[in-house]
Amino acid sequence: VKRSQTRYSETDFRARLSVVFLTFIITGIMAILSTIPVMTKIRDMYYRHRASSSYDSLSIGWALGSAEKLFIVLASFIFCVIFQLTASMNDSIYRGMIGFWWVKLFFPLKCFQT
C-alpha cells in the first residue's frame, strides 16, 4: 500500500481545522432552526398536559429527545458529506466541483419535485 507523504504547513492545517469547526457550527444552527417550528407547536401541548397533571417535563423531554435524535443525526450526516465534497477536503478539484454542482443543481430539483 502506497501512502502519500503530504506535509501541510501550519496555515493549511489551521484552514482545515476551521472548516471542520464551521461544519459543527452550521450543523448546530441547522438543528436549532429546524426544531423551532416544531417546538412552538409542542409548547401548547406541554402546557395542556402540565395543567391537567398528565405528564411532567421530564417525560416530555425524553419523548422529544428520542423522536428528534434520528433526524438530527441523519441531517448532520447528509450535511457533512455534502459540505466535505463541496469544500474539496481531499485536494481533488474535480470531486469538489462535482459536489458543488450537485448541491446547486441536482439536489434542489430532487427536493422540490412534485
N, C-alpha and C positions, 0 to 999 in steps of 0.2 A: 504494500500500500504506500503510495507516494503522497506525502503530505507537503503542502506548501508552507514555506517558512516566511510568511508575510510578517513584516515588522511594521508596527504602527507608531507614529510619533505621538507625543503627548496630546497634541491638538486633535489628531484623528481619534484617539481613544476618548477624549472628552466629548467630542462631537457624537460619537456612537452612544456613549452613556446618556447624553442629553436627549437623544432620540428615544431611547428606552424610557427615560423619565417622562418625556412628553406623552408617550404611549399610555403610561399609567394615569396621567392627569386626564387625558381625553377619554379614556375608558371610564374613569370615575365620574366625570361630568356627564357622559352619556348614560350611565346607570342612574344618576340622580335625576336628570331631565326626563328620562323615560318612565320613572316611577312616580313623579309628582302628580300627573293627572289621575293615575290610579289611586294614589293615596288620598287625594281630595275627595274622591267618591267613597273610599273606605272610611274616611273620618266620620261621615254621617252615620254609617253603620256602627262604628265603635261607640259613639255617644248613645245610640239607641240601646245597645247591649249593656253599656255601663249603667244607664238609667234603670233598666229592668233587672240589673244584677245577674245577667245570664253568663257573661264571660268577663274575666278580668283582663288587664292589659297584657299580662304575661302570655296568656294562651293565644290572644290575637297576634301578639308579636311573633310567637313561634309559628303560627299558621302563615303569616305573611312572609317570614323568613324562608320557610320551606317552599312556599309557592314561587318566590322570586329567585331562588338560588339557581335553578336550571337556566332561566332566562339570562341572568347576569353572566353566568359562565359561558354560555353559547355566544352571546353578543360580544363579550370581551374577546373570545377566541376568534370569531369572524373578523372583528376589527383589527386585531393584532396581525392576522395573516394578511389581510389586505394592506394594512399600513406598512408592514415589512416588505411586501412585494413592491409597493409604490416607492418606498424610501430607498430601495435597492441596497439593502444592508450587506449583500454578498458581493458587492462591487461589479455586478453584471448589469450594465446599462440596458441591454436588450430585455432582460427579465423585468427590470424596473419600468421600462416603457410599456411592456405588455400589461403589467399590473396597473399602471396609471390609466391606460386607455380602457381597460376592463372596468375599472371603477367609474370612470367618467361616462362611458357609453353603454356598455352591456348591462351592468348591474342595475342602474336606474330603470332601464327598459324592462328588465325582468321583474323588478319590484312593482312597477305600476301598470303591468299588463292587465287588461280586463278580459 
